[in-house]
Structures are given as structure tokens and as C-alpha cells.
Amino acid sequence: MTSAAAPKVVHARAPGKINVFLKVGSLLEDGYHDVATAYQAVSIYEEVRASAADDFSVNFGGSIDTSNLTTDGSNLAIKAATLLARRAGFRQGVHLEIEKHVPIAGGMGGGSADAAATLLACDALWGTDLSREELLDLATQLGSDVPFAFTGGTAIGTGRGDQLSPALAKGQFQWVLAFADFGMSTPTVYRELDLHRDRHSQDIFPAAVQPQVDANVLQALRAGDPQMLAEVLHNDLQAPALHLEPKLAAVIELGEENGALAGLISGSGPTVAFLAADLDGALELQIALSAARLTVVRATGPVHGARIVGD
């Protein structure tokens, strides 16, 4: 271990994500579902600064309200730091300063990005010298979206979403993201999906145990064609999210009326992701949605995963 030579503060950054495609398998005996998803990392980042300390602590700031976030051992960033410390045999702690820009409980993996950036920052701060594969293994233990926040880019996720295969995506896709002023619980949305499937069991095909990503999604990403991708955007969690929060349907409709190629709920919601044809289209959509008093951010994808940055 080379902690004596480690820098005093390490700054790491990790992106939020959009699920451009998400199929959810049938309910398993353990209460979980397997999924098949196409992730794209987008240019909204969580910033983590790690400094040496005797114990483990975290403070939050940034462009979104963080007043309700926990700062004890239940916080995912603290879990990431303590997991790494145990793995590396490190006997001191860390203080984390996190700037949050990804919405909390917004379906974009903000907490997962915090955890991924924390792993990278603490590894550098403590000089633990773990391999990328070892860090990725720790990411998998922390949650289904943490490995993708660590790797970034565009990827196919299977199992619980943590079994990743890189996917080729040509060029850049232009996104406009509408943030809600409330969060949604992922377990609640999944429970609503199960209820939705029970209610409509006579009208819909039973869910596969092990779903797959539509080949047309991979083709659209490889082609770098937003029109093609817009036609195959899909999220099994959208119907239950809209059932729980019907007002999100009006947001999707407003975006599509103002030039979006398509809009969909990101992950378990409530963030709505709109795909634009090009930069001009994204700018026009951003202006129109802002005029409707929605909180919107323009982003591009794919972008890199967690990495160390210089201040």
C-alpha cells in the first residue's frame, strides 16, 4: 500500500444514465426481476472529492436539493468507501464532499454514480492499487446500476442490470431531460409493474423470465441514428410510473408536441428523457419546456464513466 504518497484530495466524476431500452422479466421467487436494458451514460455528472479522515463522513451540495439525503452508513457513497476499506485492509477513513447534479430518486442512477466515483477517488487517495476488475467487482456488490456508472459509455445490462456488455454507439445523441420536483421509489414502481401485469393478465403476454434487448435498439445505436432509436425506445416501468404519477404523461406529450422525436420515463422515473434529432432541435425543445416552467437540462451521450479529474 502506498498511502503515504497519496494526494490530500482526490476529485472523481461519474455520469448519470438513461435506460434507452428496459425490459423487465417476471417476478422471481426471491422478489426480484431479471432485466435486459440498454444503458447510455449522459453528460450530467456527480462530483466527488475525497480527503483523508479518521472516520467516514459525507456532505452534499450541488444544483439540486440534497437536504433529505442521509449522511450515515446507509448512504451508498459511504457504503462504497467502507466496502473498499475492508477489501484493501485500510484502517482509516475518508471525508466525502459530493456535488450532486443528477436528480435524487429520479431514475438516472445518481446514487450509483456517487458510489462509483467514491470507489475511484478512495482507491487513489488511499493508494490501494486495486485493479479495475477488482473495483468493478466491488461496484457490482453495491447495486445494479453502480457497475455501469463505473464503466460509462453505452452498454447492455442483463441479470439485475449489473452484467454488462459494451455496445457500439456511433456519434452523439442529443437529450433533453425534464426533472420532476419529486422522487419515485424504485421498489414501489416495480411493485406497481407486478400489479399492472396482474390486472392485465388477460390482455398482455406473460413476461419472460430472462428478457432480451431488441436487436433494433443495437442497430440504431450502431448507426448513430436518432430517428431509428426514437422508434425503439422502450421502458417496461413507464406504464406503472405513469399510473402512480399520471401528470408525467402531460410532460411526455408536451415534449413530443415541441419537436422531441420521442420521450420516455428514465428508469423507474420520474425524470422524462426526450431524444432530439440534433443540437438545434434539442435547444428549441429546451427553450419550449423551460417556457412551460419545467426544470430541464440538455445533455449528450454517450460519455465516459467514472474517472479522476484535476481541479
Summary of the structure (lengths in Angstrom):
residues: 311
radius of gyration: 19.3
end to end distance: 24.7
largest distance: 64.8
contacts: 1116
relative contact order: 0.20
helix: 36%
strand: 29%
